[in-house]
Amino acid sequence: MRGTGAGRYGEGMFRPEETGEAGRIDLGALAYDEVSAARLTTLGAGPGWNCLDVGAGTGTLARWLLESAGVTTVLAVDRDTRFLTAHGTPGLTALSADITAPDFAPGRFQLVHARFVLMHLRSWRRMIAKLVSLVAPDGVLVLSDAVDLTSATAPSTPYTTVMRAMWQALRETIGTDISWVADYPQLLHEEGLCEVAAEIHVPPLVPGSAISRFWADTWDRARGAVLATGRVDEAQLERAVHDLASPGCAGLSPGMLTAWGWKTEEAARDHTARRDPAHRGGLVRGRADLR
């Protein structure tokens, strides 16, 4: 049965070698690329920018940056780059790497972008600091992860019951955690970034939509782990899939919170001084555990 192995995203679950996994990723891109592109456009991504796209998936946003925004280069990083190397886009370099590795240091970039990546990492707090370190002076960090506005409080329906079971299954098998995502603005402030802001996009659940198909496919690939929670059985899962494809579905999809912040040389110096006891008469404020 699929989806019962523990480990990491792409290993214990959602393995890239599984048939159809690229299609599932592309459904997510169809649901969110337009929103991400609009935000990056507003932030000024364009000619002269060198960009880092972390967890680039099938590369849809990396290619958009080059072909539509006109940035100079994109380094697209993923632990498995099989979906990235299939496209020969000028300016796009695919790098197979584990961003949690201590020696991951690809340089500094005007834009560092990661979407639906940190929520799957148990070391997410440490990784925020690491990605901040890869932003060049006057560059911007843009991070997007999932938020679920209803699963804890919405009426119990086949859809909400399965969604709750899915989040539990992902947490128990590959460490996915979205409980902290709404804290992104404060977390970026703590890392010394400026002009920090955030927005949320929740795509509508309509029959045949990319997001509805994405969730149905995700549930199927995580089926074993979802059933293992004991919160749903096969019949309930099939009913939820049926409801997703029905005009009567009145659920609210999990959405995407995007937060961004700019790095300035002055802010970076101030942030370093605040962290260095020598600059504060030896007084050290406590910080949250970086995990």
C-alpha positions in Angstrom: 0.0 0.0 0.0 1.4 3.4 -0.9 2.3 6.1 1.5 3.1 4.2 4.6 6.9 4.7 4.8 8.4 7.2 7.2 11.1 9.6 6.1 11.2 12.8 4.2 9.1 14.3 1.4 10.1 12.6 -1.8 11.3 9.5 0.1 8.7 8.3 2.5 6.0 9.8 0.3 5.5 11.6 -3.0 8.5 9.9 -4.6 9.5 11.5 -7.9 9.9 8.1 -9.6 6.2 7.3 -9.0 4.1 7.4 -12.2 2.2 10.6 -12.4 4.1 12.5 -9.7 5.2 15.3 -12.1 1.5 15.7 -13.1 0.5 16.1 -9.5 3.1 18.8 -9.0 2.0 20.6 -12.1 -1.6 20.6 -10.8 -0.3 22.5 -7.8 1.6 24.9 -10.1 -1.6 25.5 -12.1 -3.4 26.5 -8.9 -0.7 28.8 -7.6 1.8 29.9 -10.3 -0.3 32.9 -11.4 -0.4 34.2 -7.8 3.3 33.6 -7.2 4.1 35.3 -10.6 2.0 38.3 -9.7 3.8 38.8 -6.4 7.3 38.4 -7.9 6.3 40.9 -10.6 5.2 43.4 -8.0 8.4 42.9 -6.1 10.3 43.8 -9.3 11.8 40.5 -10.5 13.2 41.3 -13.9 16.3 41.9 -16.1 19.6 41.8 -14.2 18.2 39.6 -11.4 20.0 36.3 -10.5 17.5 34.1 -8.7 17.5 30.9 -6.6 14.4 28.8 -6.7 14.5 26.2 -3.9 12.4 23.0 -4.3 11.8 24.0 -7.9 9.7 20.8 -8.7 9.0 20.7 -12.4 10.4 24.2 -12.9 7.3 26.0 -14.0 8.0 29.1 -11.9 11.7 29.0 -12.7 10.9 29.1 -16.4 8.4 31.9 -16.0 11.1 34.0 -14.3 13.3 33.6 -17.3 10.8 33.6 -20.2 8.2 36.1 -18.9 9.9 38.2 -16.1 13.1 38.3 -18.1 15.5 37.7 -15.2 19.1 36.9 -16.1 19.6 33.5 -14.4 17.8 31.0 -12.3 19.4 28.3 -10.2 16.7 25.8 -9.7 17.5 23.4 -6.8 15.8 20.2 -5.8 17.0 16.9 -4.3 15.8 15.2 -7.5 16.1 17.3 -10.7 14.7 14.8 -13.1 11.7 17.1 -13.8 13.9 20.1 -14.3 16.4 18.7 -16.7 13.7 17.9 -19.2 13.5 21.5 -20.4 16.4 23.3 -22.0 15.6 26.9 -21.0 18.4 29.4 -21.5 19.6 30.8 -18.2 18.2 27.9 -16.2 20.6 25.8 -14.2 19.4 22.7 -12.4 21.2 21.7 -9.2 20.6 18.4 -7.4 21.2 19.3 -3.7 19.9 18.9 -0.2 19.4 22.4 1.1 19.5 21.1 4.7 23.1 20.0 4.2 25.7 22.1 6.1 27.7 22.6 2.9 24.8 24.0 0.8 26.1 27.4 -0.2 25.3 28.2 -3.8 26.0 31.9 -3.6 23.9 35.0 -3.0 21.0 36.1 -5.1 18.7 39.1 -5.7 15.8 36.7 -5.3 15.6 33.6 -3.1 12.3 31.8 -3.5 10.9 28.7 -1.9 7.3 27.5 -2.2 5.8 24.5 -0.3 9.3 23.5 0.9 9.9 24.5 4.5 6.6 23.1 5.8 7.9 19.6 5.0 11.2 20.1 6.8 11.6 19.4 10.5 14.4 22.0 10.6 12.2 24.7 9.1 13.3 27.4 11.6 17.0 26.9 10.9 16.3 26.9 7.2 14.6 30.3 7.3 17.9 31.7 8.6 19.9 29.8 6.0 17.8 31.1 3.1 18.1 34.7 4.5 21.9 34.2 4.4 21.7 33.5 0.6 19.9 36.8 -0.1 22.3 39.4 -1.6 22.2 43.0 -0.2 19.1 44.8 -1.5 17.7 41.4 -2.5 14.4 39.8 -1.4 13.4 36.5 0.2 10.0 35.1 -0.8 8.6 32.1 1.1 5.3 30.4 0.5 3.7 27.5 2.5 0.3 26.1 3.1 -2.3 27.4 5.6 -5.5 25.6 6.4 -8.1 28.1 7.6 -10.9 25.6 8.3 -9.8 22.1 9.1 -9.9 22.5 12.9 -13.2 24.4 13.1 -15.2 23.6 9.9 -18.3 21.3 10.1 -17.4 17.6 9.8 -17.9 16.6 6.2 -16.3 13.8 4.1 -13.9 16.5 2.7 -12.9 18.1 6.0 -12.5 14.7 7.8 -10.1 13.5 5.1 -8.2 16.8 5.1 -7.7 16.5 8.8 -6.5 12.9 8.5 -4.2 13.9 5.7 -2.4 16.6 7.8 -2.0 14.1 10.6 -0.7 11.5 8.2 1.9 13.8 6.7 3.0 15.1 10.1 3.5 11.5 11.4 5.2 10.1 8.3 7.4 12.9 6.7 7.2 15.6 9.3 5.0 18.1 7.5 3.9 20.9 9.9 1.9 24.0 8.9 1.1 25.1 12.4 3.8 27.8 12.3 3.3 29.2 8.8 1.1 32.1 9.9 4.2 33.3 12.0 6.2 34.0 8.8 6.1 37.8 9.0 7.4 37.8 12.6 10.0 35.2 11.7 11.3 37.2 8.8 11.5 40.3 11.1 13.5 38.3 13.6 16.0 37.5 10.8 16.6 41.2 10.2 14.6 41.6 6.9 12.9 44.9 6.1 9.6 45.9 4.5 8.2 42.5 5.5 4.7 41.7 4.4 2.5 38.7 3.6 -0.7 37.6 1.8 -2.9 34.6 1.6 -4.5 33.0 -1.5 -7.2 30.4 -1.2 -8.1 28.8 -4.6 -11.8 27.9 -5.0 -12.8 24.2 -4.9 -14.8 23.8 -8.1 -15.3 20.6 -10.0 -12.4 19.7 -12.3 -10.2 22.6 -11.1 -6.5 22.1 -10.7 -6.6 22.4 -7.0 -9.5 19.9 -6.6 -7.6 17.4 -8.8 -4.4 18.1 -6.8 -6.0 17.2 -3.5 -7.7 14.1 -4.9 -4.3 12.9 -6.3 -2.5 13.8 -3.1 -5.0 11.8 -1.0 -4.6 8.8 -3.3 -0.8 8.9 -3.0 -1.0 9.3 0.7 -3.8 6.7 1.0 -2.0 4.2 3.2 -0.9 6.8 5.7 -4.2 8.6 5.8 -6.1 5.3 6.5 -3.4 4.4 9.1 -4.5 7.4 11.2 -7.8 5.6 12.0 -9.7 8.8 11.4 -11.2 7.6 8.1 -11.9 4.4 6.2 -11.9 3.5 2.5 -15.5 4.4 2.1 -15.1 7.8 3.7 -12.1 8.5 1.6 -13.9 7.6 -1.6 -16.9 9.7 -0.6 -14.6 12.7 -0.1 -13.0 12.2 -3.5 -16.5 12.1 -5.1 -17.5 15.2 -3.3 -14.5 17.1 -4.6 -15.7 16.4 -8.1 -19.3 17.4 -7.3 -20.9 20.8 -7.8 -22.2 20.3 -4.3 -18.8 20.6 -2.7 -18.8 23.6 -0.4 -15.4 23.2 1.2 -12.6 25.7 1.5 -9.3 24.5 0.2 -6.1 24.9 2.1 -4.4 28.0 0.8 -1.0 29.5 0.3 0.6 32.1 2.6 3.4 34.1 0.9 5.7 36.3 3.0 8.5 38.4 1.8 11.2 40.7 3.2 14.1 42.7 1.9 17.7 42.6 3.0 19.6 45.9 3.2 23.3 46.3 4.2 22.4 48.6 7.1 19.8 46.2 8.4 22.2 43.3 8.0 24.8 45.1 10.1 22.3 46.0 12.8 21.0 42.4 12.9 24.6 41.0 13.2 25.3 43.5 16.0 22.2 42.4 17.9 23.3 38.8 17.7 26.9 39.5 18.7 27.4 40.0 22.5 30.5 42.1 21.9 28.3 44.7 20.4 25.9 44.7 23.3 28.1 44.9 26.3 27.9 41.1 26.7 24.1 41.0 27.1 22.4 38.2 25.1 18.7 38.0 24.6 17.1 34.6 24.5 16.0 33.2 21.1 13.7 30.4 20.2 15.3 27.1 19.6 16.4 26.9 15.9 15.8 23.1 16.0 
